[in-house]
Amino acid sequence: MKIRLFYFLLLVIGITASADPADDARYVARVMTKVDQGIEKARANRERPDWYVQCEIDLRELNEALPRLPDAARAPYLAKIKVYQPEVDAGVKLSRGMNLARRIRSTLDSARADLARTTIDDSIFESIDRYFAEPDAKGIPADHLKALQADYADLKKENAKKKQK
């Protein structure tokens, strides 16, 4: 058992010690290509900001891979990261905001359907309030947010009227 462990450790040490700098450079270049292609797709599909979520993942992978390169070889990659990062952050914020907006819309639609049959339980309104309080709500475009809030206010008024009857 100890001998197997010893040989296993030797194998692991041998593999990590023989890491080829050229392989590392090719890997980083491949990840950078993935980032570039992702940014192109995200820019071409502005109505689908979820492309930026994949770009965020790819940028994170690139940041994790960069320490494998010598300092001088990192500069062009760091420059591109600096250019892409704000755009990716904004796209991810929008994507998360739009996903939250869909959840709010779905909850409002279900509540409106329930209101046709009966009154709405206050816990539904509490959950919608929590949605609006989430940090991702800042990513919802202003016009969408205003429409959701107006629909929510109308739903609360209709529910209050129905409860009074």
C-alpha positions in Angstrom: 0.0 0.0 0.0 2.8 2.4 1.0 4.7 1.5 -2.2 1.7 2.3 -4.4 1.2 5.7 -2.6 4.9 6.4 -3.1 4.7 5.6 -6.9 1.5 7.6 -7.2 3.2 10.6 -5.6 6.2 10.3 -7.9 3.9 10.2 -10.9 2.1 13.3 -9.8 5.3 15.2 -9.0 6.7 14.1 -12.4 3.7 15.3 -14.3 3.6 18.7 -12.6 7.4 19.1 -12.9 7.3 18.5 -16.6 4.7 21.1 -17.4 5.7 22.7 -20.7 5.6 26.5 -20.9 4.6 26.1 -24.6 1.6 24.0 -23.5 0.6 26.7 -21.0 0.9 29.4 -23.6 -1.3 27.4 -26.0 -3.8 26.8 -23.3 -4.0 30.5 -22.4 -4.3 31.4 -26.1 -7.1 28.9 -26.5 -9.0 30.3 -23.5 -8.5 33.9 -24.9 -9.9 32.8 -28.2 -12.9 31.5 -26.4 -13.3 34.8 -24.6 -13.0 36.8 -27.9 -15.6 34.6 -29.6 -17.9 34.8 -26.6 -17.7 38.6 -26.7 -18.4 38.6 -30.4 -21.5 36.5 -29.9 -22.7 38.6 -27.0 -22.3 41.8 -29.0 -24.2 40.2 -31.9 -27.0 39.1 -29.7 -27.7 42.2 -27.5 -31.3 40.9 -26.8 -29.8 37.8 -25.1 -27.5 39.1 -22.4 -27.0 35.6 -21.0 -24.1 35.2 -23.4 -22.2 37.5 -21.1 -22.5 35.0 -18.3 -20.5 32.5 -20.3 -18.0 35.3 -21.0 -17.7 35.9 -17.3 -16.9 32.2 -16.8 -14.3 32.2 -19.6 -12.7 35.4 -18.2 -12.4 33.7 -14.8 -10.8 30.7 -16.4 -8.4 33.1 -18.2 -7.5 34.9 -15.0 -6.8 31.5 -13.4 -4.6 30.4 -16.2 -2.5 33.6 -16.6 -0.2 32.9 -13.6 1.2 29.9 -15.7 2.8 32.4 -18.1 5.9 34.5 -17.6 5.1 38.1 -16.6 6.1 39.5 -20.0 3.7 37.2 -21.8 0.7 38.2 -19.7 0.6 41.8 -20.8 -1.6 41.4 -23.9 -4.0 39.2 -22.1 -4.3 41.6 -19.2 -5.0 44.4 -21.6 -7.8 42.6 -23.2 -9.3 41.6 -19.8 -9.2 45.2 -18.8 -11.1 46.1 -22.0 -13.7 43.3 -21.7 -14.3 43.2 -18.0 -16.6 46.3 -17.7 -18.7 45.1 -20.7 -19.0 41.6 -19.3 -19.9 42.9 -15.8 -22.7 45.1 -17.3 -23.9 42.2 -19.5 -24.0 39.8 -16.5 -25.9 42.4 -14.4 -28.4 42.9 -17.2 -28.8 39.1 -17.6 -29.4 38.5 -14.0 -31.8 41.4 -13.9 -33.8 40.1 -16.8 -33.9 36.6 -15.3 -35.3 38.2 -12.1 -37.8 40.2 -14.1 -39.1 37.0 -15.7 -39.5 35.4 -12.3 -41.4 38.5 -11.1 -43.6 38.5 -14.2 -44.3 34.8 -13.8 -45.3 35.3 -10.1 -47.5 38.3 -11.0 -49.2 36.4 -13.8 -49.9 33.5 -11.5 -51.2 35.8 -8.8 -53.5 37.6 -11.3 -54.9 34.2 -12.4 -55.5 33.3 -8.7 -57.2 36.7 -8.1 -59.8 35.8 -10.7 -60.9 32.9 -8.4 -60.1 34.1 -4.9 -58.0 36.6 -3.0 -54.3 36.4 -2.9 -52.4 35.4 0.2 -50.1 38.0 1.7 -47.2 35.6 1.4 -47.3 36.0 -2.4 -46.9 39.8 -2.0 -44.0 39.2 0.5 -42.2 37.0 -2.0 -42.6 39.7 -4.7 -41.3 42.3 -2.3 -38.3 40.1 -1.7 -37.8 39.8 -5.5 -37.8 43.6 -5.8 -35.3 43.9 -2.9 -32.8 41.5 -4.5 -29.5 43.0 -5.6 -30.1 41.7 -9.1 -33.2 44.0 -9.4 -30.7 46.8 -10.1 -30.0 45.0 -13.4 -33.6 45.2 -14.6 -33.9 48.0 -17.3 -35.8 51.0 -15.9 -38.8 50.7 -18.3 -39.2 47.0 -17.4 -38.9 47.7 -13.7 -41.5 50.5 -13.9 -43.9 48.3 -15.7 -43.5 45.5 -13.2 -43.9 47.8 -10.3 -47.1 49.3 -11.8 -48.5 45.9 -12.4 -47.7 44.9 -8.9 -49.3 48.0 -7.5 -52.5 47.3 -9.6 -52.6 43.7 -8.4 -52.3 44.8 -4.7 -55.2 47.3 -5.2 -57.4 44.7 -6.9 -56.7 42.2 -4.1 -57.5 44.8 -1.5 -60.8 45.6 -3.2 -61.7 42.0 -3.5 -60.9 41.4 0.2 -63.3 44.3 1.2 -66.2 42.7 -0.6 
